[in-house]
Amino acid sequence: MTGGAPGTVTYDWMEGGFFLLQDVDLVQDGQPIKGMEIIGRDMPFGADKPGEDIKSRYFDSQGNTLDYV
């Protein structure tokens, strides 16, 4: 990535193909930021199929967590 937060962002499918993993290694406003995001559909234990909404949870090296739908 370039611009205001240069660095790298990579994506890879988790084994099984149900979740997409995002790894972040950036410098933003002079601060190094490392983070990860897990992206996929909720499927409660015992359910026969995943839900409709795609959800994700982001975690970074600053202790921040963000939830997206």
trRosetta pair geometry for C-beta under 8 A, 3 or more apart (Angstrom, degrees):
i j d omega theta_ij theta_ji phi_ij phi_ji
1 5 6.2 -5 117 96 131 80
1 6 6.1 -176 95 -138 74 36
1 7 5.6 -1 50 60 101 61
1 8 6.7 171 6 -98 82 21
1 9 5.8 48 -34 -1 120 104
1 26 6.6 -20 61 -106 131 108
2 6 5.3 13 -121 -105 47 88
3 6 7.1 160 46 -65 44 68
4 28 7.0 43 136 -134 84 79
5 26 4.6 16 167 -178 101 132
5 27 6.7 -180 -156 76 59 44
5 28 4.2 -6 -114 -90 106 90
5 33 7.6 -26 -158 37 119 130
6 26 6.9 153 86 -150 30 76
6 27 5.9 -7 64 47 78 97
7 24 7.3 63 112 180 133 68
7 25 5.0 -152 177 106 120 61
7 26 3.4 -155 32 -105 148 50
7 27 5.7 147 -55 3 113 67
7 33 7.7 -144 3 60 170 85
8 23 7.9 6 114 105 94 92
8 24 7.9 176 95 -150 54 36
8 25 5.1 8 56 59 86 100
8 26 7.6 -156 37 -70 37 64
9 22 6.4 -6 -174 -172 96 99
9 23 7.1 169 -153 84 48 52
9 24 5.3 -2 -108 -107 85 69
9 25 7.7 -174 -75 29 45 61
9 26 7.4 7 -58 -55 89 106
10 22 7.3 160 83 -153 43 51
10 23 4.9 -6 57 54 92 100
11 20 5.9 -7 -166 -180 107 104
11 21 6.9 150 -155 80 53 52
11 22 5.4 -20 -98 -99 77 70
11 23 7.9 -168 -75 19 31 71
12 20 7.6 153 78 -159 30 61
12 21 5.2 -22 65 62 80 103
12 23 7.7 15 11 -5 105 106
13 17 5.4 3 175 -113 134 55
13 19 7.4 136 -159 83 60 46
13 20 5.9 -43 -101 -104 60 62
13 21 7.3 142 -125 14 10 85
14 17 7.5 -153 73 -54 64 13
14 18 6.6 -47 73 58 111 71
14 19 4.2 14 21 69 132 95
14 20 7.3 -131 -3 -79 85 14
14 21 5.6 102 -56 -31 88 110
14 38 7.8 25 -40 -138 137 96
16 19 7.7 35 76 17 105 80
18 40 5.5 54 146 -147 73 142
18 41 7.6 -97 -173 43 88 83
18 43 7.6 -70 -165 10 135 136
18 50 7.6 162 -153 -62 106 142
19 38 5.5 -10 -176 -169 129 91
19 39 6.5 141 -164 68 72 46
19 40 3.9 -68 -104 -44 72 139
20 38 7.7 146 76 -160 49 43
20 39 4.3 -25 63 66 97 107
20 40 6.6 159 15 -63 69 80
21 36 6.7 -20 -170 -167 90 104
21 37 7.4 152 -160 79 44 55
21 38 6.1 -15 -105 -104 69 65
21 39 7.6 -168 -75 22 23 82
22 36 6.5 152 83 -160 61 51
22 37 4.0 0 53 51 113 101
22 38 7.9 -145 23 -62 78 26
22 39 6.6 54 -14 -13 108 115
22 58 7.9 -32 72 -109 121 91
23 35 7.7 163 -159 89 42 48
23 36 5.5 -15 -104 -104 59 83
24 33 6.5 -30 129 120 113 96
24 34 6.5 157 91 -156 73 36
24 35 4.1 -2 55 58 120 88
24 36 6.8 -157 17 -71 84 34
24 37 7.3 57 -21 -11 113 97
24 60 7.1 -43 74 -108 129 98
25 32 7.8 -14 -167 -169 69 93
25 33 7.7 171 -147 89 27 58
25 34 5.4 8 -105 -109 70 80
26 32 7.5 157 90 -155 43 49
26 33 4.8 -12 66 60 90 102
26 34 8.0 172 26 -77 61 39
27 30 6.8 -4 175 -131 100 14
27 31 6.8 161 -157 75 62 33
27 32 5.5 -33 -100 -95 76 56
27 33 7.1 163 -99 14 22 80
28 31 5.8 -30 69 61 69 88
28 33 5.3 7 15 -7 109 132
31 62 7.6 37 155 -76 136 126
32 61 7.4 -17 114 70 86 147
33 60 5.7 -19 -169 -166 94 130
33 61 6.3 179 -153 39 44 103
33 62 6.7 -34 -121 -20 87 111
34 60 6.6 147 84 -159 42 73
34 61 4.3 59 53 -30 85 128
35 58 6.1 24 167 -179 129 92
35 59 6.0 176 -154 92 83 47
35 60 3.4 -37 -89 -99 113 79
35 61 6.5 -115 -65 -10 66 73
35 64 7.9 -33 -107 69 129 97
36 58 7.3 179 93 -148 37 57
36 59 5.7 -5 57 57 80 92
36 60 7.9 166 17 -85 51 49
37 56 5.3 23 177 175 106 121
37 57 6.9 176 -148 86 65 38
37 58 4.3 -20 -97 -98 96 78
37 59 7.6 171 -82 18 48 62
38 56 6.3 173 84 -148 46 72
38 57 5.7 -1 50 52 93 85
39 54 6.7 20 180 173 89 104
39 55 7.6 -173 -146 96 52 37
39 56 4.1 -17 -100 -95 73 113
40 50 7.6 -97 158 -142 91 150
40 54 6.9 -107 171 -149 12 76
40 55 7.1 -24 74 60 48 70
40 56 7.5 107 13 -88 49 69
41 50 3.6 83 110 162 126 134
41 51 5.4 -169 -179 58 99 68
41 52 7.5 -174 -138 86 121 3
41 53 6.9 139 -131 81 79 47
41 54 5.9 -59 -76 -102 73 55
41 55 7.0 100 -122 18 30 83
42 50 6.5 141 79 -159 37 85
42 51 4.8 11 65 19 90 125
42 53 7.1 15 15 71 102 94
42 55 5.8 30 -37 21 94 135
43 47 5.1 -145 -173 67 73 127
43 49 7.1 -108 -124 144 110 25
43 50 4.0 -68 -71 -98 104 73
43 51 6.9 -159 -79 -5 54 74
44 47 4.7 96 61 -29 77 120
47 50 7.3 103 109 -87 133 31
53 69 5.3 -17 180 -164 130 99
54 69 7.4 136 79 -165 51 49
55 67 7.2 -13 -171 -171 100 89
55 68 6.8 160 -157 87 52 59
55 69 5.3 -18 -103 -105 80 66
56 67 7.3 165 86 -153 52 47
56 68 4.7 0 54 54 96 104
57 65 6.5 -9 -175 -169 93 101
57 66 7.3 162 -156 81 47 48
57 67 5.5 -15 -104 -102 74 72
57 68 7.9 -165 -74 21 32 73
58 64 7.6 -8 111 115 97 93
58 65 6.5 158 82 -155 59 49
58 66 4.3 -3 52 53 112 95
58 67 7.8 -155 20 -68 76 29
58 68 7.3 49 -14 -9 106 107
59 64 7.4 163 -150 87 39 55
59 65 5.4 -8 -98 -102 68 82
60 63 7.4 -38 80 26 72 22
60 64 4.9 6 42 54 107 95
60 65 7.9 -168 14 -75 71 42
